[in-house]
Amino acid sequence: MAAVSKTHVAWVSCPRHGIRAGNFALIGYFPLPQMPSVHIKTYGCQMNERDSDQVAKMLGERGYRMTDSEADADVILLNTCSVRDMAEQKAIGKMGMLRKLREVRPHLVLGYLGCMAQARGESLTKTSPHVDLVVGTQKFHRVADYVDDLLRRRMEARMDDERLPVVDVDEEEGSQGTVRDQDLAPGQCTAFVSIMQGCNMHCAFCIVPQTRGAERGRAIGEIVDEVRNLAGRGVREVTLLGQIVNLYGRHEFPARDGISPFVQLLESVCAVDGIDRVRFTSPHPIGFRSDLIGAFSRLPELAEHVHLPLQSGSDRILKIMRRGYTAESFLKLVDRLRAARPGIAITTDIIVGFPGETDEDYAATRELCDSIGFDNAFVFRYSQRQNTPAATMLGQLPEEIKEQRNKDLLDVVNKHVARHLGSLVGQRVEILCEGASRNNPDRLSGRTRTNKIVVFEGAPRHIGQIFPVRIMRTTSSTLYGDPAVLD
């Protein structure tokens, strides 16, 4: 049966800027192609992955079929990232290549979603004049309505020759509660749970407050209900997501007996029957108060892994970045976390080549990174982001210096990664088997509680199970275990 929709969009046409989204009205049914297909490509962070999942679920409920093939799709949506210029350029380049598919599929609907869509808005209709849809970060729940109407208009050949685009990057109150309830793949045992949107920190290099808006948290009960539902469907590990996840609810919900809203949430999620592991990302160092550090000592479900962005080891650069901590306070935080949960894995983000970063500043970052010995690190070359304070700062560094420092710091990081992985050879570690290995479908893959990947030989019955394996060898990023044996 052909998919149908009960919702129509009241459009406002503008010759200069295209079509802006208007009010919704229930005006009847209209036919769509039988099982129209949608391809979604996601760039960037876990938040974007979760947003894409939500869009896919909403489209699936309308009768759309998700496809991995661009050539087979009636609708192609790019969920974009704005953290670095390279991510934006990849998405724009990809959209340019997709234009040729219109030669064989004239009705094809092409759209940008997410952070770049929010940041650039209507300007994307000039950069990519063939694009049909630009939807920002607070309007993911509107995508299915827009796609319904655009595809119907394409199929009925009622759109004019200009193919005027739909642009919706307006703010919407309550949008943080629209990313909830998700479809699960067969055997899926891990899931992301979005607990908030937005960020109030305004770091000098970061565009996220512009693309995601101010901090807005979902109610604890609503989040716990989602986790309970996931557990009932076989999920055993959840990762709580937020721009600065450990500042969840600080302006909206009260502390209780000295316990912050975020730790209250952790307690509630860890108490859900069937949930064996709880993770969260990405936090900020200033959000690690005593109650959160103590949670690692008293909540066994809280996994032994913290992603703790450092960004720089130079106090001077940290101040210019507006990070709100020093190298010394960061190091003390690492020590407190390691004392609270011995064996905890700590990973990080570091930016090299920030405006004005001297050789001495970089040396301080290198020294601190070497001293801490992170389990892993994402090292990024500074990328200018429009309308951020750092973009117009004096002392912008040439790319060759950024590249040199990037490679040098990666050598330091990789030395410690090899040490951490090598220490596990011959040890028995607990893993949660997530399914087939990404690079070798004939083997299975799981994660340790410290978030390290283990590849091993096994059977389908192992998927979704928690059990120990013995580590036999390691590569630069992956552990290999002996065959798992389960009764």
C-alpha positions as CSV (number, residue, x, y, z in Angstrom):
1,M,0.0,0.0,0.0
2,A,1.2,3.5,-0.8
3,A,2.3,5.5,2.2
4,V,-0.1,8.3,3.2
5,S,0.2,11.4,5.3
6,K,-2.4,13.4,7.2
7,T,-0.2,16.5,7.5
8,H,0.3,19.3,5.0
9,V,2.5,22.3,5.3
10,A,1.3,25.8,4.8
11,W,4.1,27.3,2.7
12,V,5.2,30.9,2.3
13,S,7.0,31.6,-0.9
14,C,9.7,34.1,-1.3
15,P,11.5,34.6,-4.7
16,R,14.7,35.6,-3.0
17,H,14.9,33.0,-0.1
18,G,12.7,30.2,-1.3
19,I,10.0,28.6,0.8
20,R,9.8,29.1,4.5
21,A,8.0,26.7,6.7
22,G,4.6,27.9,7.9
23,N,1.8,26.5,10.0
24,F,0.6,23.0,10.0
25,A,-3.0,22.1,9.2
26,L,-4.8,18.8,9.0
27,I,-6.3,18.9,5.5
28,G,-6.5,15.3,4.3
29,Y,-4.5,12.5,2.7
30,F,-2.2,12.5,-0.3
31,P,-0.4,9.5,-1.9
32,L,3.3,8.9,-1.9
33,P,5.3,6.4,-4.0
34,Q,4.9,2.9,-2.7
35,M,7.6,2.4,0.0
36,P,9.6,5.5,-0.9
37,S,13.2,5.0,0.1
38,V,15.5,7.3,2.2
39,H,19.2,7.4,2.6
40,I,20.7,9.4,5.5
41,K,24.4,10.1,5.8
42,T,25.6,11.3,9.1
43,Y,28.7,13.4,9.8
44,G,30.1,14.3,13.3
45,C,29.3,13.2,16.8
46,Q,27.1,10.7,18.6
47,M,24.5,13.4,19.0
48,N,24.2,13.6,15.2
49,E,24.0,9.8,15.0
50,R,21.1,9.8,17.6
51,D,19.3,12.6,15.7
52,S,19.6,10.6,12.5
53,D,18.1,7.6,14.2
54,Q,15.2,9.7,15.3
55,V,14.6,11.0,11.8
56,A,14.8,7.5,10.4
57,K,12.3,6.2,13.0
58,M,9.8,9.0,12.2
59,L,10.1,8.4,8.4
60,G,9.7,4.7,8.9
61,E,6.5,5.3,10.8
62,R,5.2,7.1,7.6
63,G,6.0,4.1,5.4
64,Y,9.4,5.1,4.2
65,R,12.1,2.4,3.7
66,M,15.7,3.2,4.7
67,T,18.4,2.3,2.2
68,D,22.2,2.2,2.2
69,S,22.2,2.9,-1.5
70,E,22.2,6.5,-2.7
71,A,21.3,5.4,-6.2
72,D,18.1,3.7,-4.9
73,A,16.9,6.6,-2.8
74,D,13.9,8.9,-3.4
75,V,15.2,11.1,-0.5
76,I,18.8,11.8,0.5
77,L,19.5,13.6,3.7
78,L,22.9,14.8,5.0
79,N,23.0,15.3,8.7
80,T,25.9,17.7,9.1
81,C,28.5,18.8,11.5
82,S,30.0,22.3,12.0
83,V,32.7,21.7,14.6
84,R,35.4,21.8,11.9
85,D,35.6,23.3,8.5
86,M,36.6,20.0,6.9
87,A,33.3,18.4,8.0
88,E,31.3,21.2,6.4
89,Q,33.3,21.0,3.2
90,K,32.8,17.2,3.0
91,A,29.0,17.7,3.3
92,I,28.9,20.4,0.7
93,G,31.1,18.4,-1.7
94,K,28.9,15.4,-1.2
95,M,25.7,17.3,-1.9
96,G,27.4,18.6,-5.1
97,M,28.0,15.0,-6.2
98,L,24.5,13.9,-5.5
99,R,23.1,16.4,-8.0
100,K,23.9,14.1,-10.9
101,L,21.4,11.5,-9.5
102,R,18.6,13.9,-10.6
103,E,19.3,12.9,-14.2
104,V,17.8,9.5,-13.6
105,R,15.6,10.3,-10.6
106,P,14.0,13.7,-11.3
107,H,11.8,13.5,-8.2
108,L,14.8,13.1,-5.9
109,V,14.6,15.2,-2.7
110,L,17.9,16.4,-1.3
111,G,18.3,17.9,2.1
112,Y,20.7,19.2,4.7
113,L,20.0,18.6,8.4
114,G,21.7,19.5,11.6
115,C,24.5,21.8,12.8
116,M,25.7,23.2,9.4
117,A,22.1,23.6,8.3
118,Q,21.5,25.6,11.6
119,A,24.6,27.7,11.2
120,R,24.4,28.5,7.5
121,G,20.6,28.4,7.0
122,E,19.4,30.0,3.8
123,S,22.9,30.6,2.5
124,L,23.1,26.8,1.8
125,T,20.5,27.3,-0.9
126,K,23.1,29.5,-2.7
127,T,26.0,27.2,-2.0
128,S,23.9,24.2,-3.1
129,P,21.2,25.6,-5.4
130,H,19.8,22.2,-6.1
131,V,19.0,21.5,-2.4
132,D,15.4,21.1,-1.4
133,L,15.5,21.1,2.3
134,V,17.5,22.8,5.1
135,V,16.4,21.9,8.6
136,G,18.2,23.0,11.8
137,T,18.9,21.2,15.1
138,Q,15.7,22.1,16.8
139,K,13.4,20.9,14.0
140,F,14.4,17.2,13.4
141,H,10.8,16.2,14.4
142,R,9.5,18.3,11.5
143,V,11.6,16.5,8.8
144,A,9.1,13.8,8.0
145,D,6.4,16.4,7.4
146,Y,8.6,18.4,5.1
147,V,9.8,15.3,3.2
148,D,6.2,14.1,2.8
149,D,5.2,17.3,1.2
150,L,8.3,17.8,-1.0
151,L,8.1,14.3,-2.4
152,R,4.4,14.5,-3.1
153,R,5.0,17.8,-4.9
154,R,7.8,16.2,-6.9
155,M,5.7,13.1,-7.9
156,E,2.8,15.3,-8.8
157,A,5.1,17.6,-10.8
158,R,3.5,20.6,-9.0
159,M,6.7,22.2,-8.0
160,D,7.8,25.1,-10.2
161,D,11.0,24.9,-12.2
162,E,13.0,26.7,-9.6
163,R,12.4,23.9,-7.0
164,L,12.1,26.5,-4.3
165,P,13.7,25.0,-1.1
166,V,12.2,24.6,2.3
167,V,14.3,26.3,5.1
168,D,13.5,25.8,8.8
169,V,16.2,26.8,11.3
170,D,14.0,28.6,13.8
171,E,14.2,27.8,17.5
172,E,11.4,25.7,19.0
173,E,10.6,25.5,22.7
174,G,10.6,21.9,24.0
175,S,12.7,20.6,21.1
176,Q,15.0,18.7,23.6
177,G,12.1,16.3,24.3
178,T,11.5,15.4,20.6
179,V,14.5,13.0,20.3
180,R,13.2,10.0,22.1
181,D,11.9,6.5,21.5
182,Q,14.1,4.7,18.9
183,D,14.0,1.7,16.6
184,L,16.6,-1.0,17.4
185,A,18.3,-3.3,15.0
186,P,18.0,-7.1,15.6
187,G,20.3,-8.1,18.4
188,Q,21.2,-4.4,19.3
189,C,22.4,-4.3,22.9
190,T,23.7,-0.7,23.1
191,A,21.9,2.6,22.6
192,F,22.5,6.3,22.8
193,V,20.0,8.3,24.9
194,S,19.8,12.1,24.3
195,I,19.3,13.8,27.7
196,M,19.7,17.5,26.7
197,Q,20.4,20.0,23.9
198,G,22.5,23.1,23.7
199,C,25.5,24.6,25.5
200,N,26.0,27.7,27.6
201,M,29.8,27.6,27.8
202,H,30.8,29.7,24.7
203,C,34.4,28.5,24.4
204,A,36.3,30.8,22.0
205,F,36.8,28.1,19.3
206,C,33.4,26.5,19.4
207,I,30.3,27.1,17.2
208,V,28.0,24.6,19.1
209,P,26.1,27.3,21.1
210,Q,25.1,28.8,17.8
211,T,24.1,25.5,16.2
212,R,22.5,23.8,19.2
213,G,21.2,26.8,21.2
214,A,21.2,27.2,25.0
215,E,21.2,24.3,27.5
216,R,17.8,22.5,27.7
217,G,17.3,19.3,29.6
218,R,14.7,16.5,29.4
219,A,13.0,15.5,32.7
220,I,14.6,12.7,34.6
221,G,11.5,10.6,34.6
222,E,11.1,10.9,30.8
223,I,14.7,9.8,30.3
224,V,14.4,6.9,32.7
225,D,11.2,5.7,30.9
226,E,13.1,5.7,27.6
227,V,16.0,3.7,29.2
228,R,13.5,1.3,30.8
229,N,11.9,0.7,27.4
230,L,15.3,0.1,25.8
231,A,16.2,-2.4,28.5
232,G,12.9,-4.3,27.9
233,R,13.9,-4.7,24.3
234,G,17.4,-6.2,25.0
235,V,19.6,-3.1,25.5
236,R,22.2,-3.7,28.2
237,E,24.4,-0.5,27.8
238,V,23.3,3.1,27.3
239,T,25.3,6.2,26.6
240,L,23.8,9.4,27.8
241,L,24.4,12.2,25.3
242,G,24.7,16.0,25.8
243,Q,26.8,18.8,24.5
244,I,28.1,19.2,28.0
245,V,26.4,16.2,29.5
246,N,27.6,16.6,33.1
247,L,26.0,20.1,33.4
248,Y,22.6,18.5,32.7
249,G,19.7,20.3,34.4
250,R,21.8,22.7,36.4
251,H,19.5,25.6,35.7
252,E,16.3,23.7,35.5
253,F,16.1,21.0,38.2
254,P,17.1,21.3,41.9
255,A,20.0,19.6,43.6
256,R,18.9,17.0,46.3
257,D,21.0,16.6,49.4
258,G,24.0,18.0,47.6
259,I,23.5,15.7,44.6
260,S,23.4,17.5,41.2
261,P,20.6,16.7,38.7
262,F,23.1,14.8,36.5
263,V,24.2,12.5,39.3
264,Q,20.5,12.0,40.2
265,L,19.9,11.0,36.6
266,L,22.9,8.6,36.7
267,E,21.5,7.0,39.9
268,S,18.1,6.5,38.3
269,V,19.5,5.1,35.1
270,C,21.9,2.7,36.8
271,A,18.9,1.4,38.9
272,V,17.0,0.3,35.8
273,D,16.6,-3.5,35.6
274,G,18.5,-5.0,32.7
275,I,21.0,-2.1,32.3
276,D,24.5,-3.4,33.1
277,R,26.6,-0.5,31.8
278,V,26.1,3.3,31.7
279,R,28.3,5.8,29.9
280,F,28.1,9.5,29.2
281,T,29.6,11.9,26.7
282,S,30.8,14.6,26.3
283,P,31.5,16.2,29.7
284,H,33.4,19.3,30.7
285,P,36.1,19.3,33.4
286,I,34.3,22.0,35.4
287,G,31.3,19.7,35.7
288,F,33.1,17.1,37.8
289,R,32.1,18.0,41.3
290,S,32.6,15.7,44.3
291,D,29.2,14.0,43.8
292,L,30.0,13.0,40.3
293,I,33.5,11.8,41.1
294,G,32.0,9.8,44.0
295,A,29.5,8.2,41.7
296,F,32.3,6.3,40.1
297,S,33.1,4.7,43.5
298,R,29.5,3.7,44.4
299,L,27.6,3.0,41.1
300,P,29.0,-0.3,39.7
301,E,26.9,0.1,36.5
302,L,28.9,3.3,35.7
303,A,31.5,2.1,33.2
304,E,35.2,2.8,34.0
305,H,35.7,5.3,31.2
306,V,35.6,9.1,31.0
307,H,36.1,11.2,28.0
308,L,37.6,14.4,29.5
309,P,38.5,17.1,26.9
310,L,41.7,18.9,27.8
311,Q,42.1,21.1,24.6
312,S,45.4,22.6,25.8
313,G,48.0,22.1,28.5
314,S,49.0,25.8,28.5
315,D,47.2,27.9,31.1
316,R,47.6,31.0,28.8
317,I,45.8,29.2,25.9
318,L,43.2,27.7,28.2
319,K,42.3,31.2,29.4
320,I,42.1,32.6,25.9
321,M,40.0,29.5,25.0
322,R,37.6,30.4,27.9
323,R,37.8,26.9,29.3
324,G,37.6,27.8,33.0
325,Y,40.3,25.5,34.4
326,T,44.1,25.3,34.5
327,A,46.5,22.5,33.6
328,E,47.1,21.9,37.3
329,S,43.4,21.6,38.2
330,F,42.9,19.3,35.2
331,L,45.7,17.0,36.4
332,K,44.2,17.0,39.9
333,L,40.9,16.0,38.5
334,V,42.5,13.1,36.6
335,D,44.1,11.9,39.9
336,R,40.8,12.1,41.7
337,L,39.0,10.0,39.1
338,R,41.8,7.4,39.1
339,A,41.6,7.2,42.9
340,A,37.8,6.9,42.8
341,R,37.8,4.1,40.3
342,P,41.2,2.3,39.9
343,G,41.8,1.3,36.4
344,I,39.5,3.9,34.9
345,A,40.3,4.8,31.3
346,I,40.6,8.5,30.4
347,T,40.5,9.7,26.9
348,T,40.5,13.3,25.7
349,D,40.3,16.0,22.9
350,I,43.2,18.3,22.2
351,I,43.4,21.3,19.8
352,V,46.8,22.2,18.4
353,G,47.6,25.4,16.6
354,F,45.1,27.6,18.4
355,P,45.6,31.3,17.5
356,G,48.7,32.6,19.3
357,E,49.9,29.2,20.4
358,T,53.7,29.5,20.8
359,D,56.3,26.7,20.9
360,E,56.2,27.0,24.7
361,D,52.5,26.7,24.8
362,Y,52.6,23.6,22.6
363,A,55.4,22.1,24.7
364,A,53.2,22.5,27.8
365,T,50.4,20.6,26.1
366,R,52.8,17.9,25.0
367,E,54.3,17.6,28.5
368,L,50.9,17.3,30.2
369,C,49.7,14.8,27.7
370,D,52.7,12.7,28.2
371,S,52.4,13.0,32.0
372,I,48.8,11.9,32.2
373,G,49.2,9.1,29.7
374,F,45.7,9.1,28.2
375,D,44.2,5.8,27.0
376,N,43.5,7.6,23.7
377,A,43.1,11.1,22.4
378,F,41.5,12.9,19.4
379,V,44.0,15.5,18.3
380,F,42.6,18.3,16.1
381,R,44.3,21.1,14.2
382,Y,42.5,24.3,15.0
383,S,39.9,25.2,12.5
384,Q,38.4,28.7,12.2
385,R,34.7,28.7,12.7
386,Q,32.7,31.7,11.5
387,N,31.3,34.0,14.2
388,T,33.4,32.5,17.0
389,P,35.9,34.8,18.9
390,A,38.9,32.7,17.9
391,A,38.2,33.1,14.2
392,T,39.3,36.8,14.2
393,M,42.1,36.6,16.8
394,L,45.5,37.7,15.9
395,G,48.2,35.0,15.6
396,Q,46.5,32.6,13.3
397,L,49.0,29.9,12.6
398,P,50.0,28.4,9.2
399,E,48.7,25.0,8.4
400,E,52.2,23.5,8.3
401,I,52.8,24.3,11.9
402,K,49.4,22.9,12.9
403,E,50.2,19.7,11.0
404,Q,53.7,19.4,12.5
405,R,52.3,19.7,16.0
406,N,49.4,17.4,15.2
407,K,51.7,14.6,14.1
408,D,54.1,15.1,17.0
409,L,51.3,14.9,19.6
410,L,49.8,11.9,18.0
411,D,53.2,10.1,18.4
412,V,53.0,10.9,22.2
413,V,49.4,9.7,22.3
414,N,50.0,6.5,20.4
415,K,52.9,5.6,22.7
416,H,50.5,5.5,25.6
417,V,47.8,3.8,23.7
418,A,50.2,1.0,22.9
419,R,51.2,0.8,26.5
420,H,47.6,0.6,27.8
421,L,46.6,-2.1,25.2
422,G,49.8,-4.1,25.6
423,S,49.2,-4.3,29.4
424,L,46.0,-6.3,28.7
425,V,47.7,-9.1,26.7
426,G,47.3,-12.3,28.7
427,Q,44.6,-10.8,30.9
428,R,40.9,-11.8,31.1
429,V,38.6,-8.8,30.5
430,E,34.8,-8.5,30.5
431,I,33.2,-7.5,27.2
432,L,29.7,-6.9,26.0
433,C,29.5,-8.5,22.5
434,E,27.8,-6.0,20.2
435,G,27.8,-8.1,17.0
436,A,30.0,-8.7,13.9
437,S,33.3,-6.9,13.7
438,R,33.2,-3.9,11.4
439,N,36.3,-5.0,9.5
440,N,35.8,-8.7,9.6
441,P,32.2,-10.0,9.5
442,D,33.4,-13.5,10.2
443,R,34.4,-12.4,13.7
444,L,32.6,-10.8,16.6
445,S,33.4,-7.6,18.3
446,G,32.7,-6.3,21.8
447,R,33.8,-3.5,24.2
448,T,35.5,-3.7,27.5
449,R,34.2,-1.6,30.4
450,T,37.0,0.8,29.6
451,N,35.7,1.2,26.1
452,K,38.4,-0.8,24.2
453,I,37.4,-2.8,21.2
454,V,38.0,-6.6,21.4
455,V,37.7,-8.8,18.3
456,F,37.2,-12.6,18.8
457,E,35.8,-15.7,17.3
458,G,32.3,-16.6,18.4
459,A,28.8,-17.6,17.5
460,P,25.5,-15.6,17.1
461,R,24.4,-16.7,20.6
462,H,27.2,-14.5,22.0
463,I,25.7,-11.3,20.7
464,G,24.2,-9.2,23.5
465,Q,26.0,-11.2,26.2
466,I,28.5,-10.1,28.8
467,F,31.4,-12.5,29.4
468,P,35.2,-12.6,29.9
469,V,37.7,-13.2,27.1
470,R,41.4,-13.6,27.4
471,I,43.4,-11.0,25.3
472,M,45.9,-12.8,23.1
473,R,47.4,-9.9,21.1
474,T,46.9,-6.3,20.1
475,T,47.3,-4.0,17.1
476,S,47.6,-0.2,17.4
477,S,43.9,0.2,18.2
478,T,42.3,-3.2,18.7
479,L,42.5,-6.1,21.1
480,Y,42.1,-9.7,20.0
481,G,40.7,-12.3,22.3
482,D,40.6,-16.1,22.4
483,P,37.3,-17.8,21.4
484,A,34.5,-17.1,23.9
485,V,32.8,-20.1,25.4
486,L,29.3,-19.8,26.8
487,D,27.0,-22.5,28.1
